[in-house]
Amino acid sequence: MAFRLIRLYTGDDGESHFEEGTLALPKLEGTAHRSRSWDAADVSFVESPAGSSSEWHSDPARQYVITLSGTLEFETRLGETCTLAPGTVLLAEESKDGGGHKWRFTDDQPWRRAYVILE
């Protein structure tokens, strides 16, 4: 069992890149599968209205961004793209000096998400 995971990171070239993978759920607890645990420094929930978009930016901290509603296209300065849909987990590991990313909606729903800042 696994969740879809997209990693957003700064490469050796100093630019932002995407890497698609999975977040493993190896522990069986009754009928549920569970991942390992991570320490978190902060958790918040955010909603951006439908039709929103962002300009170029890098994330302020290493964090999980868990999309609850809305579908978006993320893009790096190199033109790499990925789609975030409900249930997608994004691991943001960009450096503040990296190339950054922007996003735009591809549907008419608000983007509701949870941010989990990692220690």
CNS distance restraints for C-alpha pairs under 8 A (distance, minus, plus):
assign (resid   1 and name CA) (resid  24 and name CA) 6.33 0.50 0.50
assign (resid   1 and name CA) (resid  25 and name CA) 5.33 0.50 0.50
assign (resid   1 and name CA) (resid  26 and name CA) 6.95 0.50 0.50
assign (resid   1 and name CA) (resid  33 and name CA) 6.95 0.50 0.50
assign (resid   2 and name CA) (resid  22 and name CA) 5.80 0.50 0.50
assign (resid   2 and name CA) (resid  23 and name CA) 5.27 0.50 0.50
assign (resid   2 and name CA) (resid  24 and name CA) 4.45 0.50 0.50
assign (resid   2 and name CA) (resid  25 and name CA) 5.22 0.50 0.50
assign (resid   3 and name CA) (resid  22 and name CA) 5.42 0.50 0.50
assign (resid   3 and name CA) (resid  23 and name CA) 5.03 0.50 0.50
assign (resid   3 and name CA) (resid  24 and name CA) 6.70 0.50 0.50
assign (resid   3 and name CA) (resid  25 and name CA) 7.73 0.50 0.50
assign (resid   3 and name CA) (resid  87 and name CA) 7.96 0.50 0.50
assign (resid   3 and name CA) (resid  88 and name CA) 7.42 0.50 0.50
assign (resid   3 and name CA) (resid  89 and name CA) 7.40 0.50 0.50
assign (resid   4 and name CA) (resid  20 and name CA) 7.65 0.50 0.50
assign (resid   4 and name CA) (resid  21 and name CA) 6.27 0.50 0.50
assign (resid   4 and name CA) (resid  22 and name CA) 4.67 0.50 0.50
assign (resid   4 and name CA) (resid  23 and name CA) 6.33 0.50 0.50
assign (resid   4 and name CA) (resid  87 and name CA) 7.87 0.50 0.50
assign (resid   4 and name CA) (resid  88 and name CA) 5.81 0.50 0.50
assign (resid   4 and name CA) (resid  89 and name CA) 6.38 0.50 0.50
assign (resid   5 and name CA) (resid  20 and name CA) 6.02 0.50 0.50
assign (resid   5 and name CA) (resid  21 and name CA) 5.13 0.50 0.50
assign (resid   5 and name CA) (resid  22 and name CA) 4.68 0.50 0.50
assign (resid   5 and name CA) (resid  23 and name CA) 5.74 0.50 0.50
assign (resid   5 and name CA) (resid  88 and name CA) 6.36 0.50 0.50
assign (resid   5 and name CA) (resid  89 and name CA) 4.91 0.50 0.50
assign (resid   5 and name CA) (resid  90 and name CA) 5.75 0.50 0.50
assign (resid   5 and name CA) (resid  91 and name CA) 7.10 0.50 0.50
assign (resid   6 and name CA) (resid  18 and name CA) 6.57 0.50 0.50
assign (resid   6 and name CA) (resid  19 and name CA) 5.69 0.50 0.50
assign (resid   6 and name CA) (resid  20 and name CA) 4.54 0.50 0.50
assign (resid   6 and name CA) (resid  21 and name CA) 6.08 0.50 0.50
assign (resid   6 and name CA) (resid  22 and name CA) 7.66 0.50 0.50
assign (resid   6 and name CA) (resid  88 and name CA) 7.62 0.50 0.50
assign (resid   6 and name CA) (resid  89 and name CA) 6.36 0.50 0.50
assign (resid   6 and name CA) (resid  90 and name CA) 4.80 0.50 0.50
assign (resid   6 and name CA) (resid  91 and name CA) 6.15 0.50 0.50
assign (resid   7 and name CA) (resid  18 and name CA) 5.54 0.50 0.50
assign (resid   7 and name CA) (resid  19 and name CA) 5.02 0.50 0.50
assign (resid   7 and name CA) (resid  20 and name CA) 6.27 0.50 0.50
assign (resid   7 and name CA) (resid  21 and name CA) 7.64 0.50 0.50
assign (resid   7 and name CA) (resid  90 and name CA) 5.79 0.50 0.50
assign (resid   7 and name CA) (resid  91 and name CA) 4.68 0.50 0.50
assign (resid   7 and name CA) (resid  92 and name CA) 6.07 0.50 0.50
assign (resid   7 and name CA) (resid  93 and name CA) 7.22 0.50 0.50
assign (resid   8 and name CA) (resid  16 and name CA) 6.69 0.50 0.50
assign (resid   8 and name CA) (resid  17 and name CA) 5.68 0.50 0.50
assign (resid   8 and name CA) (resid  18 and name CA) 4.74 0.50 0.50
assign (resid   8 and name CA) (resid  19 and name CA) 6.64 0.50 0.50
assign (resid   8 and name CA) (resid  90 and name CA) 7.11 0.50 0.50
assign (resid   8 and name CA) (resid  91 and name CA) 6.08 0.50 0.50
assign (resid   8 and name CA) (resid  92 and name CA) 4.84 0.50 0.50
assign (resid   8 and name CA) (resid  93 and name CA) 5.73 0.50 0.50
assign (resid   8 and name CA) (resid  94 and name CA) 6.26 0.50 0.50
assign (resid   9 and name CA) (resid  16 and name CA) 5.46 0.50 0.50
assign (resid   9 and name CA) (resid  17 and name CA) 5.50 0.50 0.50
assign (resid   9 and name CA) (resid  18 and name CA) 6.58 0.50 0.50
assign (resid   9 and name CA) (resid  92 and name CA) 6.35 0.50 0.50
assign (resid   9 and name CA) (resid  93 and name CA) 4.62 0.50 0.50
assign (resid   9 and name CA) (resid  94 and name CA) 4.35 0.50 0.50
assign (resid   9 and name CA) (resid  95 and name CA) 7.39 0.50 0.50
assign (resid  10 and name CA) (resid  14 and name CA) 5.79 0.50 0.50
assign (resid  10 and name CA) (resid  15 and name CA) 5.35 0.50 0.50
assign (resid  10 and name CA) (resid  16 and name CA) 4.45 0.50 0.50
assign (resid  10 and name CA) (resid  17 and name CA) 6.21 0.50 0.50
assign (resid  10 and name CA) (resid  93 and name CA) 6.98 0.50 0.50
assign (resid  10 and name CA) (resid  94 and name CA) 4.82 0.50 0.50
assign (resid  10 and name CA) (resid  95 and name CA) 5.96 0.50 0.50
assign (resid  10 and name CA) (resid  98 and name CA) 5.68 0.50 0.50
assign (resid  10 and name CA) (resid  99 and name CA) 7.48 0.50 0.50
assign (resid  11 and name CA) (resid  15 and name CA) 5.66 0.50 0.50
assign (resid  11 and name CA) (resid  16 and name CA) 6.24 0.50 0.50
assign (resid  11 and name CA) (resid  17 and name CA) 6.63 0.50 0.50
assign (resid  14 and name CA) (resid  97 and name CA) 7.48 0.50 0.50
assign (resid  14 and name CA) (resid  98 and name CA) 5.17 0.50 0.50
assign (resid  14 and name CA) (resid  99 and name CA) 6.44 0.50 0.50
assign (resid  15 and name CA) (resid  76 and name CA) 7.93 0.50 0.50
assign (resid  15 and name CA) (resid  77 and name CA) 7.45 0.50 0.50
assign (resid  15 and name CA) (resid  78 and name CA) 7.54 0.50 0.50
assign (resid  15 and name CA) (resid  98 and name CA) 5.20 0.50 0.50
assign (resid  15 and name CA) (resid  99 and name CA) 4.37 0.50 0.50
assign (resid  15 and name CA) (resid 100 and name CA) 7.12 0.50 0.50
assign (resid  16 and name CA) (resid  76 and name CA) 5.90 0.50 0.50
assign (resid  16 and name CA) (resid  77 and name CA) 7.31 0.50 0.50
assign (resid  16 and name CA) (resid  78 and name CA) 7.84 0.50 0.50
assign (resid  16 and name CA) (resid  94 and name CA) 6.54 0.50 0.50
assign (resid  16 and name CA) (resid  98 and name CA) 6.04 0.50 0.50
assign (resid  16 and name CA) (resid  99 and name CA) 5.22 0.50 0.50
assign (resid  16 and name CA) (resid 100 and name CA) 5.64 0.50 0.50
assign (resid  16 and name CA) (resid 101 and name CA) 6.98 0.50 0.50
assign (resid  17 and name CA) (resid  76 and name CA) 6.61 0.50 0.50
assign (resid  17 and name CA) (resid  80 and name CA) 6.92 0.50 0.50
assign (resid  18 and name CA) (resid  80 and name CA) 7.27 0.50 0.50
assign (resid  18 and name CA) (resid  81 and name CA) 7.61 0.50 0.50
assign (resid  18 and name CA) (resid  82 and name CA) 7.26 0.50 0.50
assign (resid  23 and name CA) (resid  35 and name CA) 7.43 0.50 0.50
assign (resid  24 and name CA) (resid  35 and name CA) 5.96 0.50 0.50
assign (resid  25 and name CA) (resid  33 and name CA) 5.37 0.50 0.50
assign (resid  25 and name CA) (resid  34 and name CA) 4.70 0.50 0.50
assign (resid  25 and name CA) (resid  35 and name CA) 4.17 0.50 0.50
assign (resid  25 and name CA) (resid  36 and name CA) 7.44 0.50 0.50
assign (resid  26 and name CA) (resid  33 and name CA) 6.46 0.50 0.50
assign (resid  26 and name CA) (resid  34 and name CA) 6.25 0.50 0.50
assign (resid  26 and name CA) (resid  35 and name CA) 6.03 0.50 0.50
assign (resid  26 and name CA) (resid  36 and name CA) 7.87 0.50 0.50
assign (resid  27 and name CA) (resid  33 and name CA) 5.43 0.50 0.50
assign (resid  27 and name CA) (resid  34 and name CA) 5.00 0.50 0.50
assign (resid  27 and name CA) (resid  35 and name CA) 6.37 0.50 0.50
assign (resid  27 and name CA) (resid  36 and name CA) 7.72 0.50 0.50
assign (resid  28 and name CA) (resid  32 and name CA) 5.81 0.50 0.50
assign (resid  28 and name CA) (resid  33 and name CA) 4.61 0.50 0.50
assign (resid  28 and name CA) (resid  34 and name CA) 6.40 0.50 0.50
assign (resid  29 and name CA) (resid  33 and name CA) 6.11 0.50 0.50
assign (resid  29 and name CA) (resid  34 and name CA) 7.18 0.50 0.50
assign (resid  38 and name CA) (resid 118 and name CA) 7.39 0.50 0.50
assign (resid  39 and name CA) (resid 118 and name CA) 6.30 0.50 0.50
assign (resid  39 and name CA) (resid 119 and name CA) 6.01 0.50 0.50
assign (resid  40 and name CA) (resid 116 and name CA) 6.43 0.50 0.50
assign (resid  40 and name CA) (resid 117 and name CA) 5.67 0.50 0.50
assign (resid  40 and name CA) (resid 118 and name CA) 4.55 0.50 0.50
assign (resid  40 and name CA) (resid 119 and name CA) 5.52 0.50 0.50
assign (resid  41 and name CA) (resid 116 and name CA) 7.59 0.50 0.50
assign (resid  41 and name CA) (resid 117 and name CA) 5.46 0.50 0.50
assign (resid  41 and name CA) (resid 118 and name CA) 5.65 0.50 0.50
assign (resid  41 and name CA) (resid 119 and name CA) 5.44 0.50 0.50
assign (resid  42 and name CA) (resid 115 and name CA) 7.92 0.50 0.50
assign (resid  42 and name CA) (resid 116 and name CA) 5.95 0.50 0.50
assign (resid  42 and name CA) (resid 117 and name CA) 5.12 0.50 0.50
assign (resid  42 and name CA) (resid 118 and name CA) 7.43 0.50 0.50
assign (resid  43 and name CA) (resid 114 and name CA) 7.06 0.50 0.50
assign (resid  43 and name CA) (resid 115 and name CA) 5.54 0.50 0.50
assign (resid  43 and name CA) (resid 116 and name CA) 4.60 0.50 0.50
assign (resid  43 and name CA) (resid 117 and name CA) 6.26 0.50 0.50
assign (resid  44 and name CA) (resid 114 and name CA) 5.73 0.50 0.50
assign (resid  44 and name CA) (resid 115 and name CA) 5.24 0.50 0.50
assign (resid  44 and name CA) (resid 116 and name CA) 6.81 0.50 0.50
assign (resid  45 and name CA) (resid 112 and name CA) 7.32 0.50 0.50
assign (resid  45 and name CA) (resid 113 and name CA) 5.73 0.50 0.50
assign (resid  45 and name CA) (resid 114 and name CA) 4.46 0.50 0.50
assign (resid  45 and name CA) (resid 115 and name CA) 6.21 0.50 0.50
assign (resid  46 and name CA) (resid 111 and name CA) 7.92 0.50 0.50
assign (resid  46 and name CA) (resid 112 and name CA) 5.76 0.50 0.50
assign (resid  46 and name CA) (resid 113 and name CA) 5.50 0.50 0.50
assign (resid  46 and name CA) (resid 114 and name CA) 6.45 0.50 0.50
assign (resid  46 and name CA) (resid 115 and name CA) 7.82 0.50 0.50
assign (resid  47 and name CA) (resid 110 and name CA) 6.51 0.50 0.50
assign (resid  47 and name CA) (resid 111 and name CA) 5.46 0.50 0.50
assign (resid  47 and name CA) (resid 112 and name CA) 4.40 0.50 0.50
assign (resid  47 and name CA) (resid 113 and name CA) 6.54 0.50 0.50
assign (resid  48 and name CA) (resid  52 and name CA) 6.48 0.50 0.50
assign (resid  48 and name CA) (resid 110 and name CA) 5.62 0.50 0.50
assign (resid  48 and name CA) (resid 111 and name CA) 5.14 0.50 0.50
assign (resid  48 and name CA) (resid 112 and name CA) 6.64 0.50 0.50
assign (resid  49 and name CA) (resid 109 and name CA) 7.46 0.50 0.50
assign (resid  49 and name CA) (resid 110 and name CA) 4.54 0.50 0.50
assign (resid  49 and name CA) (resid 111 and name CA) 6.57 0.50 0.50
assign (resid  50 and name CA) (resid  70 and name CA) 7.95 0.50 0.50
assign (resid  50 and name CA) (resid 105 and name CA) 7.11 0.50 0.50
assign (resid  50 and name CA) (resid 107 and name CA) 7.72 0.50 0.50
assign (resid  50 and name CA) (resid 108 and name CA) 5.39 0.50 0.50
assign (resid  50 and name CA) (resid 109 and name CA) 5.11 0.50 0.50
assign (resid  50 and name CA) (resid 110 and name CA) 4.26 0.50 0.50
assign (resid  50 and name CA) (resid 111 and name CA) 6.88 0.50 0.50
assign (resid  51 and name CA) (resid 104 and name CA) 7.74 0.50 0.50
assign (resid  51 and name CA) (resid 105 and name CA) 6.18 0.50 0.50
assign (resid  51 and name CA) (resid 108 and name CA) 6.80 0.50 0.50
assign (resid  51 and name CA) (resid 110 and name CA) 7.79 0.50 0.50
assign (resid  52 and name CA) (resid 104 and name CA) 6.68 0.50 0.50
assign (resid  52 and name CA) (resid 105 and name CA) 6.72 0.50 0.50
assign (resid  53 and name CA) (resid 102 and name CA) 7.61 0.50 0.50
assign (resid  53 and name CA) (resid 103 and name CA) 5.65 0.50 0.50
assign (resid  53 and name CA) (resid 104 and name CA) 4.45 0.50 0.50
assign (resid  53 and name CA) (resid 105 and name CA) 6.62 0.50 0.50
assign (resid  54 and name CA) (resid 102 and name CA) 5.35 0.50 0.50
assign (resid  54 and name CA) (resid 103 and name CA) 5.41 0.50 0.50
assign (resid  54 and name CA) (resid 104 and name CA) 6.65 0.50 0.50
assign (resid  55 and name CA) (resid 101 and name CA) 7.75 0.50 0.50
assign (resid  55 and name CA) (resid 102 and name CA) 5.28 0.50 0.50
assign (resid  55 and name CA) (resid 103 and name CA) 7.41 0.50 0.50
assign (resid  56 and name CA) (resid 100 and name CA) 5.84 0.50 0.50
assign (resid  56 and name CA) (resid 101 and name CA) 5.18 0.50 0.50
assign (resid  56 and name CA) (resid 102 and name CA) 4.82 0.50 0.50
assign (resid  57 and name CA) (resid  99 and name CA) 8.00 0.50 0.50
assign (resid  57 and name CA) (resid 100 and name CA) 4.88 0.50 0.50
assign (resid  57 and name CA) (resid 101 and name CA) 5.56 0.50 0.50
assign (resid  57 and name CA) (resid 102 and name CA) 6.48 0.50 0.50
assign (resid  58 and name CA) (resid  94 and name CA) 6.26 0.50 0.50
assign (resid  58 and name CA) (resid  95 and name CA) 7.05 0.50 0.50
assign (resid  58 and name CA) (resid  96 and name CA) 5.76 0.50 0.50
assign (resid  58 and name CA) (resid  98 and name CA) 7.10 0.50 0.50
assign (resid  58 and name CA) (resid  99 and name CA) 7.47 0.50 0.50
assign (resid  58 and name CA) (resid 100 and name CA) 4.51 0.50 0.50
assign (resid  58 and name CA) (resid 101 and name CA) 6.33 0.50 0.50
assign (resid  59 and name CA) (resid  92 and name CA) 6.79 0.50 0.50
assign (resid  59 and name CA) (resid  93 and name CA) 7.70 0.50 0.50
assign (resid  59 and name CA) (resid  94 and name CA) 6.46 0.50 0.50
assign (resid  59 and name CA) (resid  95 and name CA) 7.74 0.50 0.50
assign (resid  59 and name CA) (resid  96 and name CA) 7.10 0.50 0.50
assign (resid  59 and name CA) (resid 100 and name CA) 7.92 0.50 0.50
assign (resid  60 and name CA) (resid  96 and name CA) 6.82 0.50 0.50
assign (resid  61 and name CA) (resid  92 and name CA) 7.71 0.50 0.50
assign (resid  61 and name CA) (resid  93 and name CA) 7.34 0.50 0.50
assign (resid  61 and name CA) (resid 117 and name CA) 6.62 0.50 0.50
assign (resid  61 and name CA) (resid 118 and name CA) 7.72 0.50 0.50
assign (resid  62 and name CA) (resid  91 and name CA) 7.47 0.50 0.50
assign (resid  62 and name CA) (resid  92 and name CA) 5.59 0.50 0.50
assign (resid  62 and name CA) (resid  93 and name CA) 4.94 0.50 0.50
assign (resid  62 and name CA) (resid  94 and name CA) 7.36 0.50 0.50
assign (resid  62 and name CA) (resid 117 and name CA) 6.17 0.50 0.50
assign (resid  62 and name CA) (resid 118 and name CA) 5.81 0.50 0.50
assign (resid  62 and name CA) (resid 119 and name CA) 7.88 0.50 0.50
assign (resid  63 and name CA) (resid  91 and name CA) 5.89 0.50 0.50
assign (resid  63 and name CA) (resid  92 and name CA) 5.32 0.50 0.50
assign (resid  63 and name CA) (resid  93 and name CA) 6.98 0.50 0.50
assign (resid  63 and name CA) (resid 115 and name CA) 6.61 0.50 0.50
assign (resid  63 and name CA) (resid 116 and name CA) 5.39 0.50 0.50
assign (resid  63 and name CA) (resid 117 and name CA) 4.35 0.50 0.50
assign (resid  63 and name CA) (resid 118 and name CA) 5.28 0.50 0.50
assign (resid  64 and name CA) (resid  89 and name CA) 6.63 0.50 0.50
assign (resid  64 and name CA) (resid  90 and name CA) 5.56 0.50 0.50
assign (resid  64 and name CA) (resid  91 and name CA) 4.64 0.50 0.50
assign (resid  64 and name CA) (resid  92 and name CA) 6.19 0.50 0.50
assign (resid  64 and name CA) (resid 114 and name CA) 7.86 0.50 0.50
assign (resid  64 and name CA) (resid 115 and name CA) 5.76 0.50 0.50
assign (resid  64 and name CA) (resid 116 and name CA) 5.03 0.50 0.50
assign (resid  64 and name CA) (resid 117 and name CA) 6.56 0.50 0.50
assign (resid  64 and name CA) (resid 118 and name CA) 7.47 0.50 0.50
assign (resid  65 and name CA) (resid  89 and name CA) 5.91 0.50 0.50
assign (resid  65 and name CA) (resid  90 and name CA) 4.99 0.50 0.50
assign (resid  65 and name CA) (resid  91 and name CA) 6.45 0.50 0.50
assign (resid  65 and name CA) (resid  92 and name CA) 7.29 0.50 0.50
assign (resid  65 and name CA) (resid 113 and name CA) 6.52 0.50 0.50
assign (resid  65 and name CA) (resid 114 and name CA) 5.71 0.50 0.50
assign (resid  65 and name CA) (resid 115 and name CA) 4.77 0.50 0.50
assign (resid  65 and name CA) (resid 116 and name CA) 6.55 0.50 0.50
assign (resid  66 and name CA) (resid  86 and name CA) 7.99 0.50 0.50
assign (resid  66 and name CA) (resid  87 and name CA) 6.73 0.50 0.50
assign (resid  66 and name CA) (resid  88 and name CA) 6.04 0.50 0.50
assign (resid  66 and name CA) (resid  89 and name CA) 4.67 0.50 0.50
assign (resid  66 and name CA) (resid  90 and name CA) 6.27 0.50 0.50
assign (resid  66 and name CA) (resid 113 and name CA) 5.36 0.50 0.50
assign (resid  66 and name CA) (resid 114 and name CA) 5.12 0.50 0.50
assign (resid  66 and name CA) (resid 115 and name CA) 6.59 0.50 0.50
assign (resid  67 and name CA) (resid  84 and name CA) 7.00 0.50 0.50
assign (resid  67 and name CA) (resid  85 and name CA) 6.45 0.50 0.50
assign (resid  67 and name CA) (resid  86 and name CA) 4.99 0.50 0.50
assign (resid  67 and name CA) (resid  87 and name CA) 5.61 0.50 0.50
assign (resid  67 and name CA) (resid  88 and name CA) 5.62 0.50 0.50
assign (resid  67 and name CA) (resid  89 and name CA) 6.61 0.50 0.50
assign (resid  67 and name CA) (resid 111 and name CA) 7.21 0.50 0.50
assign (resid  67 and name CA) (resid 112 and name CA) 6.19 0.50 0.50
assign (resid  67 and name CA) (resid 113 and name CA) 4.51 0.50 0.50
assign (resid  67 and name CA) (resid 114 and name CA) 6.73 0.50 0.50
assign (resid  68 and name CA) (resid  85 and name CA) 7.96 0.50 0.50
assign (resid  68 and name CA) (resid  86 and name CA) 4.86 0.50 0.50
assign (resid  68 and name CA) (resid  87 and name CA) 6.01 0.50 0.50
assign (resid  68 and name CA) (resid 111 and name CA) 7.35 0.50 0.50
assign (resid  68 and name CA) (resid 112 and name CA) 5.24 0.50 0.50
assign (resid  68 and name CA) (resid 113 and name CA) 5.17 0.50 0.50
assign (resid  68 and name CA) (resid 114 and name CA) 7.44 0.50 0.50
assign (resid  69 and name CA) (resid  85 and name CA) 7.09 0.50 0.50
assign (resid  69 and name CA) (resid  86 and name CA) 4.92 0.50 0.50
assign (resid  69 and name CA) (resid  87 and name CA) 8.00 0.50 0.50
assign (resid  69 and name CA) (resid 109 and name CA) 6.90 0.50 0.50
assign (resid  69 and name CA) (resid 110 and name CA) 6.60 0.50 0.50
assign (resid  69 and name CA) (resid 111 and name CA) 5.37 0.50 0.50
assign (resid  69 and name CA) (resid 112 and name CA) 5.07 0.50 0.50
assign (resid  69 and name CA) (resid 113 and name CA) 7.09 0.50 0.50
assign (resid  70 and name CA) (resid  85 and name CA) 6.25 0.50 0.50
assign (resid  70 and name CA) (resid  86 and name CA) 6.30 0.50 0.50
assign (resid  70 and name CA) (resid 105 and name CA) 7.42 0.50 0.50
assign (resid  70 and name CA) (resid 107 and name CA) 6.64 0.50 0.50
assign (resid  70 and name CA) (resid 108 and name CA) 7.41 0.50 0.50
assign (resid  70 and name CA) (resid 109 and name CA) 4.84 0.50 0.50
assign (resid  70 and name CA) (resid 110 and name CA) 5.35 0.50 0.50
assign (resid  70 and name CA) (resid 111 and name CA) 4.44 0.50 0.50
assign (resid  70 and name CA) (resid 112 and name CA) 6.68 0.50 0.50
assign (resid  71 and name CA) (resid  83 and name CA) 7.02 0.50 0.50
assign (resid  71 and name CA) (resid  84 and name CA) 5.58 0.50 0.50
assign (resid  71 and name CA) (resid  85 and name CA) 4.46 0.50 0.50
assign (resid  71 and name CA) (resid  86 and name CA) 6.77 0.50 0.50
assign (resid  71 and name CA) (resid 105 and name CA) 6.00 0.50 0.50
assign (resid  71 and name CA) (resid 106 and name CA) 5.66 0.50 0.50
assign (resid  71 and name CA) (resid 107 and name CA) 5.78 0.50 0.50
assign (resid  71 and name CA) (resid 109 and name CA) 7.41 0.50 0.50
assign (resid  71 and name CA) (resid 111 and name CA) 7.13 0.50 0.50
assign (resid  72 and name CA) (resid  83 and name CA) 5.62 0.50 0.50
assign (resid  72 and name CA) (resid  84 and name CA) 5.21 0.50 0.50
assign (resid  72 and name CA) (resid  85 and name CA) 6.64 0.50 0.50
assign (resid  72 and name CA) (resid 103 and name CA) 6.50 0.50 0.50
assign (resid  72 and name CA) (resid 104 and name CA) 5.51 0.50 0.50
assign (resid  72 and name CA) (resid 105 and name CA) 4.36 0.50 0.50
assign (resid  72 and name CA) (resid 106 and name CA) 5.26 0.50 0.50
assign (resid  72 and name CA) (resid 107 and name CA) 7.39 0.50 0.50
assign (resid  72 and name CA) (resid 111 and name CA) 7.96 0.50 0.50
assign (resid  73 and name CA) (resid  81 and name CA) 6.58 0.50 0.50
assign (resid  73 and name CA) (resid  82 and name CA) 5.73 0.50 0.50
assign (resid  73 and name CA) (resid  83 and name CA) 4.55 0.50 0.50
assign (resid  73 and name CA) (resid  84 and name CA) 6.35 0.50 0.50
assign (resid  73 and name CA) (resid 103 and name CA) 5.53 0.50 0.50
assign (resid  73 and name CA) (resid 104 and name CA) 5.52 0.50 0.50
assign (resid  73 and name CA) (resid 105 and name CA) 6.33 0.50 0.50
assign (resid  73 and name CA) (resid 106 and name CA) 6.58 0.50 0.50
assign (resid  74 and name CA) (resid  81 and name CA) 5.43 0.50 0.50
assign (resid  74 and name CA) (resid  82 and name CA) 5.37 0.50 0.50
assign (resid  74 and name CA) (resid  83 and name CA) 6.23 0.50 0.50
assign (resid  74 and name CA) (resid  84 and name CA) 7.45 0.50 0.50
assign (resid  74 and name CA) (resid 101 and name CA) 6.75 0.50 0.50
assign (resid  74 and name CA) (resid 102 and name CA) 5.77 0.50 0.50
assign (resid  74 and name CA) (resid 103 and name CA) 4.34 0.50 0.50
assign (resid  74 and name CA) (resid 104 and name CA) 6.77 0.50 0.50
assign (resid  75 and name CA) (resid  79 and name CA) 5.93 0.50 0.50
assign (resid  75 and name CA) (resid  80 and name CA) 5.50 0.50 0.50
assign (resid  75 and name CA) (resid  81 and name CA) 4.42 0.50 0.50
assign (resid  75 and name CA) (resid  82 and name CA) 6.76 0.50 0.50
assign (resid  75 and name CA) (resid 101 and name CA) 5.48 0.50 0.50
assign (resid  75 and name CA) (resid 102 and name CA) 5.50 0.50 0.50
assign (resid  75 and name CA) (resid 103 and name CA) 6.17 0.50 0.50
assign (resid  76 and name CA) (resid  80 and name CA) 5.28 0.50 0.50
assign (resid  76 and name CA) (resid  81 and name CA) 6.59 0.50 0.50
assign (resid  76 and name CA) (resid  99 and name CA) 7.24 0.50 0.50
assign (resid  76 and name CA) (resid 100 and name CA) 6.23 0.50 0.50
assign (resid  76 and name CA) (resid 101 and name CA) 4.44 0.50 0.50
assign (resid  76 and name CA) (resid 102 and name CA) 6.68 0.50 0.50
assign (resid  77 and name CA) (resid  99 and name CA) 6.23 0.50 0.50
assign (resid  77 and name CA) (resid 100 and name CA) 6.77 0.50 0.50
assign (resid  77 and name CA) (resid 101 and name CA) 6.39 0.50 0.50
assign (resid  84 and name CA) (resid  88 and name CA) 5.79 0.50 0.50
assign (resid  84 and name CA) (resid  90 and name CA) 7.96 0.50 0.50
assign (resid  94 and name CA) (resid  98 and name CA) 6.30 0.50 0.50
assign (resid  94 and name CA) (resid 100 and name CA) 7.27 0.50 0.50
assign (resid  96 and name CA) (resid 100 and name CA) 7.95 0.50 0.50
